[in-house]
Amino acid sequence: MPNGKKVLIVEDDKFLSLVLKSKLERDGFLVSEAVDGEIGLAKARSEKPDLILLDLILPKMSGFEFLEVAKTDPELTKIPVVVASNLGQDTDIQKAKGLGVLDYYVKATTPVEEIAAMVNKSLGLPENPEPQPKIEQVQPMEPQVPLQPEIQPIAQELAQAPQIPENQNPPVEPIQPQ
C-alpha cells in the first residue's frame, strides 16, 4: 500500500539506483532520482522529499559538497539524509555524520533490503513493510470480432495447447551450422 512518503535517490550508478528505486517503490514510496549532486540539490529543493538517499562519490558536486550546502539551507536542513556510499573509512563516515546524516551504509557490504529497512525506520515506518501485491496474470479474452473461417481452427488449437508454467521454458534445440 502506498505510504505517500517521497524519497530522493542521489546516485550516479544507474543499476544500483534502479534496484533501490524498485525496492522502495515496492515498499510504497514515491521515488525520484538524480544522477549527480547538482541535480540532486535542485530536486531536493523543488520536490521536498521526506528523505534523501545520498551517494558521496558523484559527478559535478560530491555528496560532501551536497551536505555542506544542505546544512546551510533552511529548507533542506529538515530533510533527513541517509548515505549509501563505497567510501568506508572512519574519517569519511565521521565527516558525513558531522554534516548531519542520519545513517551511513557502505554499499559494497550492505544488502539493498537493509538500506530500504533504514529508510523505513528513518521515516517512522515498519522496517519490513508488507510488499505490494503482485498483479495477477490476466487470462486471454475471447476475440470480440469473429475470426475469419480459415483462422478459427488454429485459434482453437492454440487455446487448447498446454500452458507452459511460469519460469519453465521448454528446452531449445541448438541450431546446427550447415
HUQUI-V898912 format. One record per residue. N is the residue number from 1. RES is the residue in three letters. D_CENTER is the distance of its C-alpha to the mean C-alpha in whole Angstrom. Layout:
N;RES;D_CENTER, N;RES;D_CENTER
This chain:
1;MET;16, 2;PRO;14, 3;ASN;15, 4;GLY;15, 5;LYS;14, 6;LYS;12, 7;VAL;10, 8;LEU;10, 9;ILE;8, 10;VAL;12, 11;GLU;11, 12;ASP;13, 13;ASP;12, 14;LYS;10, 15;PHE;9, 16;LEU;8, 17;SER;6, 18;LEU;5, 19;VAL;5, 20;LEU;3, 21;LYS;1, 22;SER;3, 23;LYS;5, 24;LEU;5, 25;GLU;6, 26;ARG;8, 27;ASP;10, 28;GLY;11, 29;PHE;9, 30;LEU;10, 31;VAL;7, 32;SER;9, 33;GLU;9, 34;ALA;12, 35;VAL;13, 36;ASP;16, 37;GLY;18, 38;GLU;20, 39;ILE;18, 40;GLY;16, 41;LEU;19, 42;ALA;20, 43;LYS;17, 44;ALA;17, 45;ARG;21, 46;SER;20, 47;GLU;17, 48;LYS;18, 49;PRO;15, 50;ASP;16, 51;LEU;14, 52;ILE;13, 53;LEU;11, 54;LEU;13, 55;ASP;14, 56;LEU;18, 57;ILE;19, 58;LEU;18, 59;PRO;20, 60;LYS;23, 61;MET;22, 62;SER;21, 63;GLY;19, 64;PHE;23, 65;GLU;24, 66;PHE;21, 67;LEU;22, 68;GLU;26, 69;VAL;25, 70;ALA;23, 71;LYS;26, 72;THR;29, 73;ASP;27, 74;PRO;28, 75;GLU;25, 76;LEU;22, 77;THR;24, 78;LYS;23, 79;ILE;19, 80;PRO;18, 81;VAL;17, 82;VAL;15, 83;VAL;15, 84;ALA;13, 85;SER;16, 86;ASN;18, 87;LEU;21, 88;GLY;23, 89;GLN;26, 90;ASP;27, 91;THR;29, 92;ASP;25, 93;ILE;24, 94;GLN;27, 95;LYS;27, 96;ALA;23, 97;LYS;24, 98;GLY;27, 99;LEU;25, 100;GLY;24, 101;VAL;21, 102;LEU;20, 103;ASP;19, 104;TYR;18, 105;TYR;16, 106;VAL;17, 107;LYS;14, 108;ALA;17, 109;THR;18, 110;THR;15, 111;PRO;13, 112;VAL;9, 113;GLU;11, 114;GLU;13, 115;ILE;11, 116;ALA;9, 117;ALA;13, 118;MET;14, 119;VAL;12, 120;ASN;14, 121;LYS;17, 122;SER;17, 123;LEU;17, 124;GLY;19, 125;LEU;17, 126;PRO;18, 127;GLU;16, 128;ASN;16, 129;PRO;15, 130;GLU;16, 131;PRO;13, 132;GLN;14, 133;PRO;17, 134;LYS;16, 135;ILE;18, 136;GLU;21, 137;GLN;23, 138;VAL;25, 139;GLN;29, 140;PRO;31, 141;MET;33, 142;GLU;37, 143;PRO;37, 144;GLN;39, 145;VAL;41, 146;PRO;44, 147;LEU;43, 148;GLN;46, 149;PRO;49, 150;GLU;48, 151;ILE;44, 152;GLN;45, 153;PRO;46, 154;ILE;43, 155;ALA;40, 156;GLN;42, 157;GLU;42, 158;LEU;38, 159;ALA;37, 160;GLN;39, 161;ALA;38, 162;PRO;36, 163;GLN;32, 164;ILE;30, 165;PRO;28, 166;GLU;24, 167;ASN;23, 168;GLN;27, 169;ASN;28, 170;PRO;32, 171;PRO;33, 172;VAL;34, 173;GLU;37, 174;PRO;37, 175;ILE;39, 176;GLN;42, 177;PRO;43, 178;GLN;46
